[in-house]
């Protein structure tokens, strides 16, 4: 999962039916029906038929935690009026164990379980659930079906086949990597779509977004890519994003080479119209084997969205390497209600984030300096966390209170672990082997259907590479020693040098804003930071209260808008501000300049050795 910190430090209807058993299964498929037509109080009726049950009691679950989020979500809390019925339509006794599990008595007579499911976007704060893992119900307009938020499962039946039956109005289109097995008229103006999968994991691994048709597709090598967009105000269409997505995925496939884990990939893009006001309020994406759900603000400009989508979707696409292609048993046999976490978030999220940046410099989408700036930024952000904490210990305990706030560091130091490991591999092999080569070997050894033992990964990698790599893991990943970045950068001819640094309009770095708010909710330029060239060129001073920009008023209530609107500015654009200074209101006009600040920047050294040049080229370009 890739989460964007958008606001910085301020902070089923159907009669009971049976289908033929699938080969090799001794259990009839579980049938889950979602009725997207008869929505009641913004809730969807879900009906789940388990097939024949041979035990007197059975437990029904709705996921507490889902893969990729590494947090507790409690989706069962959104289910209402859960009931169980026998084949004659009589209610069976149901006992709630907690928010996410229910015990059903007389289960040998069980025909179905029914419940009304609410969506997370309507809940204040979204219940602490990341929007990209959340759900949306907007009758006749949009249904974002992250299916872990709708469909439950029975104990001991998660490895048996599932059949999804979704009843929808005829003017809604299903965007998904799943192929529709059958689609037929259900009633006047409605259709039933049927999807079949092999086990419950494939239910949660295949989100579906129903909306008016706004889809484009393109082919990259042998892979079909689907882009399905929901833009509430129709500000954007799928066609707007096709060129950038096609360019990016083509570059990713070129970077990956002969790795080919999927024939179809779906990008489901939901654009939030009113962030935090009954709509998705946090932004990023959640990965799946053959798809990703992306949530972004509709108010952003197309250029800014394309840039963000390139970074976000590329991260999710690289998850086809890990954990989707290479993962431990904790991931493969994921327990949605009592998860045992793997020690290897550095691999699943960190290496993925590293590749999402490396491929861009490798394929010429960004410059070498752009890449160095990104790595330097990750170092700066990672310093906000305990740099001596064992990464494997943190990963294994990420759901615990002591460690959960360190999750964001997997995208920072986790990526830096990948970077340092890549440089070390290149050095030891004289440029012949890097981290991508190692991932290809691990993919061939394991693959998506053969998980590894969690404690075996480091010894296996050491056996495949060098004893020094085992020392690297023991020291910097499972150990408590901070990574000496300067030593690794020296190997490839880089150094930290005083100079100008590119910054964002309102951020010196991701954790240091140039602005704050006072008790009245006014936005103020901080007086404890040196201002960037953007503010200096406009003549702004520390302590100035920003009242309006380009005629739009801003305060703490719409600070989301300020950040979003600034993402649409371009250097040279005219800009006007209304500020208050020493009690006097002032009007300031000028042009947008590139925001720069003074500090140390990671740059190439002036006279690198041949060895440094060769290793740098091997690292970034081969």
C-alpha positions as CSV (number, residue, x, y, z in Angstrom):
1,X,0.0,0.0,0.0
2,X,1.1,3.5,-0.8
3,X,-0.4,6.3,1.4
4,X,0.0,9.9,0.5
5,X,0.3,12.3,3.4
6,X,-2.0,14.9,1.8
7,X,-2.2,17.0,4.9
8,X,1.2,17.2,6.5
9,X,2.3,17.5,10.2
10,X,-0.6,19.8,11.1
11,X,-1.6,17.1,11.9
12,X,-27.8,-9.7,-1.6
13,X,-30.9,-10.6,-3.0
14,X,-31.3,-14.2,-4.5
15,X,-33.1,-17.4,-3.8
16,X,-31.0,-20.2,-2.4
17,X,-29.3,-22.0,-5.2
18,X,-26.5,-24.5,-5.8
19,X,-24.0,-24.8,-8.6
20,X,-21.8,-27.6,-9.6
21,X,-18.7,-28.2,-7.5
22,X,-15.4,-27.2,-8.9
23,X,-12.8,-29.9,-9.6
24,X,-10.9,-31.0,-6.6
25,X,-13.3,-29.4,-4.1
26,X,-15.4,-31.4,-1.7
27,X,-17.3,-28.3,-0.5
28,X,-19.9,-26.5,-2.5
29,X,-18.9,-22.9,-3.3
30,X,-19.8,-20.2,-0.9
31,X,-22.2,-17.8,-2.7
32,X,-22.1,-14.2,-1.7
33,X,-24.7,-11.8,-3.2
34,X,-24.6,-8.0,-3.1
35,X,-27.7,-6.1,-4.0
36,X,-26.6,-2.7,-5.4
37,X,-30.2,-1.9,-6.5
38,X,-32.3,-1.9,-3.4
39,X,-30.0,0.3,-1.3
40,X,-31.6,1.2,2.0
41,X,-30.4,4.1,4.1
42,X,-27.1,4.1,2.2
43,X,-26.6,0.4,3.1
44,X,-26.3,-2.7,0.9
45,X,-27.9,-6.0,1.7
46,X,-25.3,-8.9,1.6
47,X,-26.4,-12.5,1.6
48,X,-23.9,-15.4,2.1
49,X,-24.8,-19.0,1.4
50,X,-22.2,-21.4,2.7
51,X,-23.4,-24.7,1.1
52,X,-23.7,-27.8,3.3
53,X,-22.4,-27.4,6.8
54,X,-21.6,-30.6,8.8
55,X,-20.9,-29.1,12.2
56,X,-23.4,-28.1,14.8
57,X,-21.9,-24.6,15.2
58,X,-20.0,-22.4,12.8
59,X,-18.4,-19.0,13.1
60,X,-19.0,-16.3,10.5
61,X,-16.3,-13.5,10.2
62,X,-16.0,-10.2,8.6
63,X,-12.3,-9.1,8.4
64,X,-10.7,-7.2,11.2
65,X,-7.4,-6.7,9.4
66,X,-6.7,-7.0,5.6
67,X,-3.4,-7.6,3.8
68,X,-1.5,-4.5,2.7
69,X,-2.8,-2.1,5.4
70,X,-0.9,-3.4,8.5
71,X,-3.6,-1.9,10.7
72,X,-6.8,-2.9,12.5
73,X,-9.9,-1.9,10.6
74,X,-12.8,-3.8,12.1
75,X,-15.0,-4.0,9.0
76,X,-17.5,-6.0,11.0
77,X,-18.5,-2.9,12.8
78,X,-20.2,-1.7,9.6
79,X,-22.5,-4.7,9.4
80,X,-26.0,-4.3,10.9
81,X,-28.8,-6.6,11.7
82,X,-26.9,-9.8,10.9
83,X,-29.2,-12.8,10.9
84,X,-28.9,-16.5,10.0
85,X,-31.7,-18.6,8.4
86,X,-32.4,-22.3,7.9
87,X,-33.7,-23.8,4.7
88,X,-37.3,-23.2,5.7
89,X,-36.7,-19.5,6.4
90,X,-36.6,-19.8,10.1
91,X,-34.0,-17.7,12.1
92,X,-31.2,-19.6,13.7
93,X,-29.5,-18.5,17.0
94,X,-26.6,-16.1,16.4
95,X,-24.2,-15.0,19.1
96,X,-21.9,-12.0,18.5
97,X,-18.4,-12.8,19.9
98,X,-17.0,-9.3,19.0
99,X,-17.4,-6.7,16.3
100,X,-16.1,-9.0,13.6
101,X,-17.3,-12.6,14.5
102,X,-20.6,-14.3,15.1
103,X,-21.3,-17.9,16.2
104,X,-24.3,-19.6,14.5
105,X,-26.0,-22.6,16.3
106,X,-27.7,-25.5,14.6
107,X,-25.4,-24.9,11.6
108,X,-26.3,-28.2,9.9
109,X,-29.6,-26.5,9.0
110,X,-27.9,-23.2,7.9
111,X,-29.0,-21.9,4.5
112,X,-27.8,-18.3,4.6
113,X,-26.5,-15.3,6.5
114,X,-27.8,-11.8,5.8
115,X,-26.8,-8.4,6.9
116,X,-26.9,-4.7,5.9
117,X,-23.4,-3.3,5.2
118,X,-22.6,0.4,5.6
119,X,-19.7,2.1,3.8
120,X,-16.7,3.7,5.4
121,X,-16.6,6.9,3.4
122,X,-19.7,8.3,5.2
123,X,-18.3,7.7,8.7
124,X,-16.6,10.6,10.4
125,X,-12.8,10.0,10.1
126,X,-13.7,6.9,8.1
127,X,-13.3,4.9,11.3
128,X,-9.5,5.2,11.0
129,X,-9.6,3.1,7.8
130,X,-7.4,4.2,4.9
131,X,-9.7,5.4,2.1
132,X,-8.0,3.1,-0.5
133,X,-8.9,0.1,1.7
134,X,-12.4,1.6,2.4
135,X,-15.8,1.3,0.8
136,X,-18.3,3.7,-0.9
137,X,-22.0,3.3,-1.5
138,X,-23.5,6.1,-3.6
139,X,-26.7,4.7,-5.1
140,X,-26.9,4.8,-8.9
141,X,-23.6,6.6,-9.1
142,X,-20.7,4.7,-7.5
143,X,-20.0,1.6,-5.5
144,X,-16.4,1.1,-4.5
145,X,-16.3,-2.5,-3.5
146,X,-13.2,-3.3,-1.6
147,X,-14.8,-6.7,-1.0
148,X,-13.2,-7.3,2.4
149,X,-15.5,-4.5,3.5
150,X,-18.7,-6.4,2.3
151,X,-18.2,-10.1,2.1
152,X,-17.5,-12.3,5.1
153,X,-16.3,-15.9,5.5
154,X,-16.9,-19.0,7.6
155,X,-14.2,-20.6,9.6
156,X,-12.5,-23.6,7.8
157,X,-14.1,-22.6,4.5
158,X,-11.6,-19.9,3.4
159,X,-9.7,-22.3,1.0
160,X,-12.9,-23.4,-0.7
161,X,-14.4,-21.8,-3.9
162,X,-16.5,-18.6,-3.8
163,X,-19.1,-17.3,-6.2
164,X,-19.9,-13.6,-6.2
165,X,-23.3,-12.5,-7.5
166,X,-23.7,-8.7,-7.8
167,X,-27.1,-7.2,-8.8
168,X,-26.7,-3.8,-10.3
169,X,-28.6,-1.3,-12.5
170,X,-27.9,-1.6,-16.2
171,X,-26.2,1.8,-16.4
172,X,-23.4,0.9,-14.1
173,X,-20.2,-0.8,-15.3
174,X,-17.9,-3.2,-13.4
175,X,-14.3,-2.2,-13.4
176,X,-12.1,-5.1,-12.1
177,X,-9.3,-7.4,-13.0
178,X,-11.8,-10.2,-12.4
179,X,-13.6,-11.6,-15.5
180,X,-17.3,-11.8,-15.4
181,X,-18.3,-15.5,-15.6
182,X,-21.9,-14.7,-16.5
183,X,-24.0,-11.6,-16.8
184,X,-27.8,-11.9,-17.3
185,X,-31.0,-9.9,-16.8
186,X,-32.2,-10.0,-13.2
187,X,-35.3,-7.8,-13.5
188,X,-36.4,-4.9,-15.6
189,X,-33.4,-2.5,-15.8
190,X,-31.1,-4.6,-13.6
191,X,-28.4,-7.2,-14.3
192,X,-26.8,-9.9,-12.2
193,X,-23.0,-10.2,-12.7
194,X,-21.4,-13.5,-11.6
195,X,-17.7,-13.9,-10.7
196,X,-16.1,-17.1,-9.6
197,X,-12.8,-17.5,-7.6
198,X,-10.9,-20.3,-6.0
199,X,-10.8,-19.2,-2.4
200,X,-11.7,-16.3,-0.1
201,X,-8.3,-14.6,-0.5
202,X,-9.3,-14.1,-4.2
203,X,-12.5,-12.3,-3.1
204,X,-10.5,-9.8,-1.0
205,X,-7.8,-9.6,-3.7
206,X,-10.1,-8.5,-6.5
207,X,-11.8,-5.1,-5.8
208,X,-14.6,-4.0,-8.1
209,X,-15.7,-0.5,-8.8
210,X,-19.2,0.0,-10.3
211,X,-19.8,3.4,-11.9
212,X,-20.9,4.9,-15.2
213,X,-18.7,3.5,-18.0
214,X,-15.5,5.6,-18.1
215,X,-12.8,3.1,-19.0
216,X,-9.8,2.8,-21.3
217,X,-7.5,-0.1,-21.9
218,X,-4.2,-0.6,-23.5
219,X,-1.7,-3.5,-24.0
220,X,1.8,-3.6,-22.6
221,X,3.6,-6.6,-24.1
222,X,1.2,-9.5,-23.4
223,X,-0.5,-7.7,-20.5
224,X,-3.9,-6.0,-20.8
225,X,-4.2,-2.9,-18.6
226,X,-7.6,-1.5,-17.6
227,X,-8.1,2.0,-16.3
228,X,-11.5,2.7,-14.7
229,X,-12.2,6.2,-13.4
230,X,-14.9,7.7,-11.3
231,X,-14.9,11.5,-11.3
232,X,-18.0,12.8,-9.5
233,X,-18.1,16.1,-11.4
234,X,-16.8,14.6,-14.6
235,X,-13.8,16.9,-14.4
236,X,-11.6,14.0,-15.6
237,X,-12.1,11.0,-17.7
238,X,-10.0,7.8,-18.1
239,X,-8.7,9.0,-21.4
240,X,-7.0,11.9,-19.6
241,X,-4.7,9.6,-17.6
242,X,-4.1,6.9,-20.3
243,X,-0.9,8.5,-21.8
244,X,0.9,8.8,-18.5
245,X,-0.2,5.4,-17.2
246,X,0.7,3.7,-20.5
247,X,4.1,5.4,-20.5
248,X,4.7,4.4,-16.9
249,X,3.7,0.8,-17.1
250,X,5.6,0.3,-20.3
251,X,8.7,1.6,-18.6
252,X,8.1,-0.7,-15.6
253,X,7.8,-3.7,-17.8
254,X,11.0,-2.7,-19.6
255,X,12.7,-2.4,-16.2
256,X,11.4,-5.8,-15.0
257,X,12.5,-7.6,-18.1
258,X,11.4,-11.2,-18.2
259,X,9.3,-11.1,-15.0
260,X,5.7,-11.7,-16.1
261,X,3.3,-12.4,-13.3
262,X,0.0,-11.3,-14.8
263,X,-1.9,-11.1,-18.1
264,X,-4.4,-8.5,-16.9
265,X,-4.0,-5.5,-14.6
266,X,-6.7,-3.1,-13.4
267,X,-6.3,0.4,-12.1
268,X,-9.4,1.6,-10.3
269,X,-9.2,5.4,-9.7
270,X,-11.7,7.0,-7.4
271,X,-11.6,10.8,-7.2
272,X,-12.9,12.4,-4.1
273,X,-15.0,15.5,-4.6
274,X,-15.3,16.8,-1.0
275,X,-12.4,15.3,1.1
276,X,-13.4,14.9,4.7
277,X,-17.1,15.9,4.1
278,X,-18.7,12.5,3.7
279,X,-16.1,11.5,1.1
280,X,-12.7,9.9,1.0
281,X,-10.2,12.1,2.9
282,X,-6.8,10.3,2.7
283,X,-5.1,9.5,-0.5
284,X,-2.9,6.8,-1.9
285,X,-3.4,3.2,-3.2
286,X,-3.8,-0.4,-2.0
287,X,-2.2,-3.2,-3.9
288,X,-3.6,-6.5,-5.1
289,X,-2.2,-9.3,-7.3
290,X,-3.6,-7.9,-10.5
291,X,-5.1,-4.6,-9.6
292,X,-4.9,-1.5,-7.4
293,X,-7.4,0.9,-5.9
294,X,-6.3,4.5,-6.0
295,X,-8.0,7.4,-4.2
296,X,-7.1,11.0,-5.0
297,X,-8.7,14.4,-4.7
298,X,-10.6,15.5,-7.7
299,X,-9.6,19.1,-7.1
300,X,-6.0,18.5,-8.2
301,X,-4.9,19.5,-11.6
302,X,-4.2,16.9,-14.3
303,X,-0.4,17.5,-14.3
304,X,-0.2,17.1,-10.6
305,X,-2.5,14.0,-10.7
306,X,-0.4,12.4,-13.4
307,X,2.7,12.9,-11.4
308,X,1.1,11.5,-8.2
309,X,-0.4,8.6,-10.1
310,X,3.0,7.7,-11.6
311,X,4.6,7.5,-8.1
312,X,1.6,5.8,-6.5
313,X,0.6,3.3,-9.1
314,X,4.1,2.3,-9.9
315,X,4.6,1.4,-6.3
316,X,1.5,-0.8,-6.3
317,X,2.4,-2.4,-9.7
318,X,5.8,-3.4,-8.3
319,X,4.0,-5.4,-5.6
320,X,3.7,-8.1,-8.3
321,X,7.3,-8.8,-7.2
322,X,6.6,-8.8,-3.5
323,X,4.6,-9.7,-1.5
324,X,2.4,-10.9,-4.3
325,X,5.2,-12.9,-5.9
326,X,7.5,-13.6,-3.0
327,X,6.1,-13.8,0.5
328,X,6.1,-15.7,3.7
329,X,3.4,-18.1,5.1
330,X,2.1,-15.3,7.3
331,X,1.1,-13.4,4.1
332,X,0.0,-16.4,2.1
333,X,-2.3,-17.9,4.8
334,X,-3.4,-14.5,6.1
335,X,-5.7,-14.7,9.1
336,X,-8.1,-11.7,8.7
337,X,-9.2,-11.8,12.3
338,X,-6.1,-12.9,14.2
339,X,-3.2,-12.0,11.9
340,X,0.4,-13.1,12.5
341,X,2.6,-10.5,10.9
342,X,5.7,-11.2,8.9
343,X,9.2,-9.9,9.8
344,X,9.8,-8.6,6.3
345,X,8.0,-5.3,5.7
346,X,11.4,-4.0,4.6
347,X,10.9,-6.4,1.6
348,X,7.2,-6.1,0.9
349,X,6.9,-2.3,1.2
350,X,10.4,-1.0,1.4
351,X,11.9,-2.8,-1.7
352,X,8.7,-2.0,-3.6
353,X,9.0,1.7,-2.8
354,X,12.7,1.6,-3.8
355,X,11.9,0.0,-7.2
356,X,9.1,2.5,-7.7
357,X,11.8,5.3,-7.7
358,X,14.7,3.4,-9.2
359,X,12.8,2.4,-12.3
360,X,12.1,6.0,-13.1
361,X,15.8,7.0,-13.2
362,X,16.7,3.7,-14.9
363,X,14.1,4.4,-17.7
364,X,14.8,8.1,-18.0
365,X,11.5,9.3,-16.5
366,X,13.4,11.4,-14.0
367,X,17.0,12.7,-13.8
368,X,19.8,11.3,-11.6
369,X,19.5,14.3,-9.4
370,X,15.7,13.9,-9.0
371,X,16.4,10.4,-7.8
372,X,19.1,11.5,-5.3
373,X,16.7,14.2,-4.0
374,X,14.1,11.5,-3.4
375,X,16.5,9.3,-1.5
376,X,17.8,12.2,0.6
377,X,14.2,13.1,1.5
378,X,13.6,9.6,2.7
379,X,16.7,9.8,4.9
380,X,15.4,13.1,6.4
381,X,11.9,11.7,7.1
382,X,13.3,8.4,8.5
383,X,15.2,10.4,11.1
384,X,11.9,11.2,12.7
385,X,11.7,7.6,13.8
386,X,13.9,5.5,16.1
387,X,16.8,4.7,13.8
388,X,18.1,2.0,16.1
389,X,14.9,0.0,16.1
390,X,15.2,-3.5,14.7
391,X,13.2,-3.4,11.4
392,X,12.3,-7.1,11.6
393,X,11.1,-6.7,15.2
394,X,9.1,-3.6,14.3
395,X,7.6,-5.4,11.3
396,X,6.6,-8.5,13.3
397,X,4.9,-6.4,15.9
398,X,3.5,-3.6,13.6
399,X,-0.1,-4.0,15.0
400,X,1.1,-3.4,18.6
401,X,0.8,0.1,20.1
402,X,4.5,0.3,20.7
403,X,5.3,-0.1,17.0
404,X,2.3,0.8,14.9
405,X,3.2,4.5,14.6
406,X,6.5,3.4,12.9
407,X,4.5,2.0,9.9
408,X,5.2,5.0,7.7
409,X,8.9,4.4,8.1
410,X,8.6,1.3,5.9
411,X,8.3,3.6,2.9
412,X,11.3,5.6,4.1
413,X,14.0,3.5,5.8
414,X,12.5,0.4,4.2
415,X,13.3,1.9,0.8
416,X,16.7,2.9,2.0
417,X,17.4,-0.6,3.1
418,X,16.6,-1.7,-0.4
419,X,18.9,1.0,-1.8
420,X,21.9,0.1,0.4
421,X,21.4,-3.6,-0.3
422,X,21.3,-2.9,-4.0
423,X,24.6,-0.9,-3.9
424,X,26.3,-3.6,-1.8
425,X,25.2,-6.3,-4.1
426,X,26.4,-4.4,-7.1
427,X,29.8,-3.7,-5.4
428,X,30.3,-7.4,-4.3
429,X,29.4,-8.7,-7.8
430,X,31.4,-6.1,-9.7
431,X,28.1,-4.8,-11.2
432,X,26.9,-8.1,-12.3
433,X,24.1,-8.6,-9.7
434,X,21.7,-6.2,-8.1
435,X,18.6,-6.3,-6.0
436,X,16.3,-6.8,-9.0
437,X,18.4,-9.9,-10.0
438,X,18.0,-11.2,-6.5
439,X,14.2,-10.7,-6.7
440,X,14.1,-12.6,-9.9
441,X,15.9,-15.5,-8.3
442,X,13.5,-15.5,-5.4
443,X,10.5,-15.3,-7.7
444,X,11.8,-18.4,-9.5
445,X,12.5,-20.2,-6.3
446,X,9.1,-19.4,-4.6
447,X,6.5,-17.6,-6.7
448,X,2.9,-16.6,-5.7
449,X,1.8,-20.1,-4.7
450,X,4.9,-21.2,-2.6
451,X,5.5,-19.1,0.5
452,X,8.7,-19.2,2.4
453,X,9.3,-19.7,6.2
454,X,9.7,-16.2,7.7
455,X,12.9,-17.0,9.6
456,X,14.5,-18.7,6.5
457,X,14.6,-15.7,4.2
458,X,17.9,-14.1,5.3
459,X,19.8,-17.4,5.2
460,X,18.4,-18.2,1.8
461,X,19.4,-14.8,0.4
462,X,22.9,-15.2,1.9
463,X,23.2,-18.6,0.2
464,X,22.2,-17.0,-3.1
465,X,24.6,-14.1,-2.8
466,X,27.5,-13.5,-0.4
467,X,28.3,-13.9,3.3
468,X,28.7,-10.1,3.5
469,X,24.9,-9.8,2.7
470,X,24.1,-11.9,5.7
471,X,26.2,-9.5,7.8
472,X,24.3,-6.6,6.2
473,X,20.9,-8.1,7.3
474,X,22.2,-8.9,10.8
475,X,23.6,-5.4,11.3
476,X,21.2,-3.1,9.6
477,X,17.8,-4.9,9.3
478,X,17.4,-7.3,12.2
479,X,20.1,-5.5,14.2
480,X,20.0,-2.0,15.8
481,X,22.8,-0.3,13.9
482,X,21.7,2.8,11.8
483,X,22.7,2.5,8.1
484,X,25.9,4.7,7.5
485,X,24.5,6.2,4.3
486,X,27.6,8.3,3.6
487,X,29.6,5.1,3.3
488,X,27.2,3.7,0.7
489,X,27.0,6.9,-1.2
490,X,30.8,7.2,-1.3
491,X,30.9,3.9,-3.1
492,X,28.9,5.4,-6.0
493,X,30.6,8.8,-6.0
494,X,27.9,10.9,-4.1
495,X,28.3,13.3,-1.3
496,X,26.3,15.8,0.8
497,X,27.2,19.3,-0.3
498,X,26.0,22.7,0.8
499,X,23.7,24.3,-1.8
500,X,20.2,25.1,-2.9
501,X,17.5,22.4,-2.3
502,X,14.1,22.1,-4.1
503,X,11.2,22.3,-1.7
504,X,7.4,22.3,-1.9
505,X,5.5,25.6,-1.7
506,X,4.4,25.1,1.8
507,X,6.7,22.3,3.0
508,X,10.5,22.4,3.7
509,X,10.3,18.6,3.9
510,X,7.4,16.2,4.4
511,X,7.4,16.7,8.1
512,X,8.3,20.4,8.3
513,X,5.7,22.9,7.0
514,X,6.5,26.5,6.4
515,X,3.0,27.4,7.8
516,X,1.1,26.8,11.0
517,X,-2.2,28.0,12.4
518,X,-3.1,30.1,15.4
519,X,-5.9,29.8,17.9
520,X,-8.2,31.7,15.6
521,X,-7.6,29.1,12.8
522,X,-5.6,31.6,10.7
523,X,-2.7,30.4,8.5
524,X,0.6,32.0,9.5
525,X,4.1,31.8,8.1
526,X,6.4,30.3,10.8
527,X,9.0,32.5,12.4
528,X,11.4,29.6,13.3
529,X,12.3,28.6,9.7
530,X,14.2,30.4,6.9
531,X,11.6,31.0,4.2
532,X,12.0,29.6,0.7
533,X,12.6,31.6,-2.5
534,X,8.9,31.4,-3.2
535,X,8.0,33.5,-0.2
536,X,11.1,35.7,-0.4
537,X,10.5,36.7,-4.1
538,X,6.9,37.7,-3.2
539,X,8.1,39.8,-0.2
540,X,6.4,37.7,2.5
541,X,7.8,37.7,6.0
542,X,7.7,35.4,9.0
543,X,4.5,36.0,11.0
544,X,2.4,37.1,8.0
545,X,-1.2,35.8,8.1
546,X,-2.2,34.3,4.7
547,X,-5.9,35.4,4.2
548,X,-6.4,34.6,0.5
549,X,-4.6,33.5,-2.6
550,X,-5.8,34.2,-6.1
551,X,-9.1,35.4,-4.7
552,X,-9.8,32.3,-2.6
553,X,-9.9,32.6,1.2
554,X,-8.0,30.1,3.3
555,X,-8.0,29.1,7.0
556,X,-7.6,25.9,9.0
557,X,-11.1,24.7,7.8
558,X,-10.0,24.5,4.1
559,X,-6.3,24.0,4.5
560,X,-6.7,20.8,2.4
561,X,-7.7,23.1,-0.5
562,X,-4.6,25.2,0.0
563,X,-2.3,22.2,-0.4
564,X,-4.3,20.8,-3.3
565,X,-4.6,24.1,-5.1
566,X,-0.8,24.8,-4.8
567,X,-0.2,21.5,-6.5
568,X,-1.7,23.0,-9.6
569,X,0.6,26.1,-9.7
570,X,3.3,26.4,-12.4
571,X,6.4,28.5,-12.3
572,X,5.7,31.8,-14.0
573,X,2.0,31.8,-13.3
574,X,0.6,35.1,-11.9
575,X,-0.3,35.0,-8.3
576,X,-2.0,37.4,-5.9
577,X,-2.1,37.2,-2.1
578,X,-4.0,38.9,0.6
579,X,-2.1,38.9,3.9
580,X,-2.2,40.6,7.2
581,X,1.0,42.0,8.7
582,X,1.1,43.8,12.0
583,X,-2.7,44.3,11.9
584,X,-2.6,45.8,8.4
585,X,-4.1,44.0,5.4
586,X,-1.8,44.0,2.3
587,X,-2.3,43.0,-1.3
588,X,0.7,41.3,-2.9
589,X,1.0,40.4,-6.6
590,X,3.8,38.6,-8.5
591,X,4.6,35.4,-10.2
592,X,5.1,31.9,-9.0
593,X,8.8,31.0,-8.7
594,X,10.4,27.6,-8.0
595,X,10.6,27.2,-4.2
596,X,14.2,26.6,-3.2
597,X,15.9,26.5,0.2
598,X,19.5,26.4,1.4
599,X,21.0,23.3,2.9
600,X,23.0,20.2,2.2
601,X,22.0,18.3,-0.9
602,X,23.1,14.8,-2.1
603,X,25.0,15.4,-5.3
604,X,27.7,13.7,-7.5
605,X,31.2,14.4,-6.4
606,X,33.4,16.5,-8.7
607,X,36.1,14.0,-9.7
608,X,34.8,10.4,-9.2
609,X,37.1,7.5,-9.7
610,X,36.5,5.0,-12.6
611,X,35.3,2.5,-10.0
612,X,32.8,4.9,-8.6
613,X,31.5,5.9,-12.0
614,X,31.2,2.2,-13.1
615,X,29.4,1.3,-9.9
616,X,27.0,4.3,-10.1
617,X,26.2,3.4,-13.8
618,X,25.5,-0.2,-12.9
619,X,23.4,0.9,-9.9
620,X,21.2,3.4,-11.8
621,X,21.2,2.3,-15.4
622,X,21.8,-1.4,-15.8
